[in-house]
């Protein structure tokens, strides 16, 4: 795991965009794993800005896989993650909607949704770069504390706290779905490069537990410690609780330019 403490959230967004663009330049038909939520938005805005300025790579051959999807929303609902990721990123990059995938929330086929999504990812050759955020309790995607470290895509019941946290997007708690389909921790670990970004003081304790604590289902994001190519980009507040922060800064400052992330 490479931990990169930066100063600002803007620096995190720029470096994360650099990683994604570098992958697409190396592999024009790259497979990108996408996360929703507020943390990735500056990265997405930076990618779109570069694309519109003519400075980014072509995304014509790229395929995308979302981490999760709500169950129970009508097709095309503005808060569904397929609609959200199109609005926040893929439409702005000119990626054909047919190349952007999420777990199938059709309630008549929920029993096989996890298996079908796993097969779709494998059939695409696996994810090259998976962008990730982290919850304040250490959750990854919708893998809450207690999730199996080997879990695959499956149906999950949202906790009362998670539903309350998401109520602001729906206007009221009653409108927040009770279930989601989410990639499991085992699914996430199969991606070739995991890129976790965290900003703000509210993520500091979770980041420290994930990066420096024991690998445990009590902190699902700690599973990144088992991955051979995991990068953690942090702004100063998110890095504040790290015991080895000075070490991470020294190592990153001394990294050969050719090595990249």
C-alpha positions in Angstrom: 0.0 0.0 0.0 1.3 3.5 -0.9 -0.1 6.3 1.3 0.3 9.8 -0.2 -0.5 12.6 2.2 -1.1 15.8 0.3 -2.1 19.3 1.5 -5.5 20.0 -0.1 -8.5 18.2 -1.5 -7.8 19.9 -4.9 -4.3 18.2 -5.0 -6.0 14.9 -4.3 -8.4 15.4 -7.2 -5.6 16.4 -9.6 -3.4 13.4 -8.7 -6.4 11.0 -8.8 -7.3 12.3 -12.3 -3.7 11.8 -13.3 -3.8 8.1 -12.3 -7.0 7.5 -14.2 -5.8 9.3 -17.3 -2.5 7.5 -17.3 -4.4 4.1 -17.2 -6.6 5.1 -20.2 -3.6 6.3 -22.2 -1.8 3.0 -21.5 -4.9 1.0 -22.2 -7.4 2.8 -24.4 -10.0 0.0 -23.7 -9.4 0.3 -20.0 -12.0 -0.9 -17.5 -12.7 1.7 -14.8 -14.4 1.0 -11.5 -16.4 4.1 -10.3 -17.6 5.3 -7.0 -20.4 7.8 -6.2 -20.7 10.1 -3.2 -19.2 13.5 -2.6 -15.5 12.6 -2.3 -14.9 11.7 -5.9 -16.7 14.7 -7.3 -13.7 17.0 -7.5 -11.8 14.2 -9.4 -14.7 13.8 -11.8 -14.9 17.5 -12.4 -11.1 17.6 -13.1 -11.4 14.8 -15.6 -14.2 16.5 -17.4 -12.4 19.8 -17.4 -9.4 18.3 -19.1 -11.5 16.3 -21.6 -13.4 19.5 -22.6 -10.1 21.4 -22.9 -8.8 18.7 -25.3 -6.0 17.7 -22.8 -7.4 14.3 -21.8 -7.3 10.9 -23.5 -10.1 9.5 -25.6 -12.7 7.5 -23.6 -14.4 5.9 -26.6 -13.3 2.4 -25.8 -13.5 2.6 -22.0 -15.9 0.5 -20.0 -17.1 1.4 -16.5 -18.5 -0.6 -13.6 -20.2 1.1 -10.7 -19.6 -0.2 -7.1 -23.3 -0.4 -6.2 -26.9 0.4 -6.9 -30.1 1.0 -4.9 -32.9 -1.5 -5.0 -36.5 -0.3 -5.3 -36.1 2.9 -7.2 -38.1 3.4 -10.5 -36.0 3.2 -13.7 -34.2 6.4 -14.4 -34.6 7.8 -10.9 -32.3 10.8 -10.4 -30.6 9.1 -7.3 -30.0 5.8 -9.0 -26.2 5.3 -9.3 -26.3 4.7 -13.0 -28.1 8.0 -13.5 -25.8 9.7 -10.9 -22.5 8.5 -12.5 -23.8 9.6 -16.0 -24.6 13.0 -14.7 -21.4 13.4 -12.7 -18.8 11.8 -15.0 -19.5 9.5 -17.9 -21.7 11.8 -20.0 -19.1 14.6 -19.6 -16.4 12.3 -20.9 -18.5 11.2 -23.8 -18.7 7.5 -22.7 -21.5 5.7 -24.4 -24.2 4.7 -21.8 -24.1 1.1 -23.0 -20.5 0.9 -21.8 -21.4 2.0 -18.2 -22.7 -0.9 -16.0 -24.1 -1.3 -12.6 -25.7 -4.2 -10.6 -29.2 -5.0 -12.0 -31.8 -3.9 -9.3 -34.7 -5.5 -11.1 -36.6 -7.0 -8.2 -37.8 -10.0 -10.2 -34.2 -11.0 -10.7 -32.5 -10.1 -7.5 -31.6 -13.6 -6.6 -29.1 -13.8 -9.4 -28.1 -10.1 -9.6 -24.8 -10.7 -7.7 -23.7 -13.6 -9.9 -24.6 -11.8 -13.1 -22.6 -8.7 -12.1 -19.6 -10.8 -11.1 -19.7 -12.5 -14.5 -20.1 -9.2 -16.3 -16.9 -7.8 -14.7 -15.0 -11.0 -15.3 -16.2 -11.0 -19.0 -14.8 -7.5 -19.4 -11.4 -8.7 -18.3 -11.6 -7.3 -14.8 -11.2 -3.7 -13.5 -8.0 -1.9 -14.2 -8.4 1.0 -11.7 -11.0 1.0 -9.0 -11.8 4.4 -7.5 -12.9 4.1 -3.8 -14.0 6.4 -1.0 -14.2 5.4 2.7 -17.0 5.9 5.2 -16.4 7.4 8.6 -16.9 4.0 10.1 -14.4 2.4 7.6 -17.0 1.0 5.2 -16.1 0.4 1.6 -18.9 0.6 -1.0 -21.8 -0.6 1.0 -19.7 -3.2 2.9 -20.5 -2.1 6.5 -18.4 -3.2 9.5 -18.8 -6.9 9.9 -18.8 -7.7 6.2 -16.8 -10.7 5.1 -13.4 -9.8 3.6 -14.0 -12.4 0.9 -17.6 -11.2 0.1 -18.8 -10.9 -3.5 -21.5 -8.7 -5.1 -24.7 -9.3 -3.2 -27.8 -7.7 -1.7 -27.3 -5.7 1.5 -29.8 -4.1 3.9 -28.9 -0.5 4.7 -28.4 0.4 8.3 -30.5 3.1 9.9 -27.4 5.4 10.1 -26.6 4.9 6.4 -30.2 5.6 5.4 -30.1 8.8 7.6 -26.8 9.9 6.0 -28.3 9.5 2.5 -31.7 11.1 3.3 -30.4 14.5 2.2 -30.3 13.2 -1.4 -33.9 12.0 -1.3 -35.6 14.8 0.6 -36.7 12.5 3.5 -35.7 9.4 5.3 -38.8 7.6 4.1 -37.8 7.8 0.5 -34.4 6.2 1.0 -34.3 2.6 -0.2 -33.7 -0.1 2.4 -31.6 -2.3 0.2 -28.7 -2.0 -2.2 -26.6 -4.3 -4.4 -23.0 -3.8 -3.8 -19.7 -5.2 -4.9 -18.2 -7.2 -2.1 -14.7 -6.7 -0.6 -13.5 -9.8 -2.5 -14.8 -8.4 -5.7 -13.0 -5.1 -5.1 -9.8 -6.9 -4.3 -9.7 -8.4 -7.8 -9.2 -5.0 -9.4 -5.6 -4.5 -10.5 -5.2 -1.1 -8.9 -7.2 0.3 -6.0 -7.2 4.0 -5.7 -8.8 5.2 -2.4 -9.3 9.0 -1.9 -10.2 10.6 1.4 -10.6 14.2 2.3 -11.7 16.1 5.4 -11.2 15.6 9.1 -14.3 13.4 9.4 -12.4 10.6 7.6 -9.2 10.8 9.6 -9.9 8.1 12.2 -11.3 5.7 9.6 -8.2 6.2 7.4 -5.9 5.5 10.3 -7.7 2.3 11.1 -7.7 1.2 7.5 -4.1 2.0 6.8 -2.3 1.3 10.1 -4.8 -0.8 12.1 -5.3 -4.6 11.9 -6.9 -6.2 8.9 -10.4 -6.8 10.3 -14.0 -7.0 9.2 -14.6 -4.3 11.9 -12.9 -1.9 9.4 -13.8 -3.1 5.9 -11.4 -0.7 4.2 -8.5 -2.4 6.0 -8.8 -5.0 3.3 -6.7 -2.7 1.1 -3.7 -3.8 3.1 -4.0 -7.2 1.4 -3.8 -5.8 -2.1 -0.6 -5.7 -4.1 -1.3 -2.3 -5.7 -3.3 0.0 -3.5 -2.9 3.8 -3.4 -4.3 6.1 -0.8 -4.5 9.8 -1.5 -5.3 12.1 1.4 -5.6 15.8 2.1 -4.0 17.1 5.3 -7.1 16.8 7.5 -7.8 13.2 6.4 -4.2 12.3 7.2 -4.1 13.9 10.6 -4.5 10.7 12.7 -1.8 8.7 10.9 1.0 7.7 13.3 3.5 7.4 10.4 2.4 10.5 8.4 6.0 11.9 8.3 7.3 8.6 6.9 4.7 8.5 4.1 5.5 12.1 3.2 9.3 11.4 3.1 8.8 8.3 1.0 6.6 10.0 -1.5 8.9 13.0 -1.8 11.8 10.7 -2.5 10.0 8.6 -5.1 11.6 8.4 -8.6 9.5 10.3 -11.1 9.4 7.3 -13.5 7.8 5.1 -10.9 4.4 6.8 -10.9 1.5 5.5 -8.8 
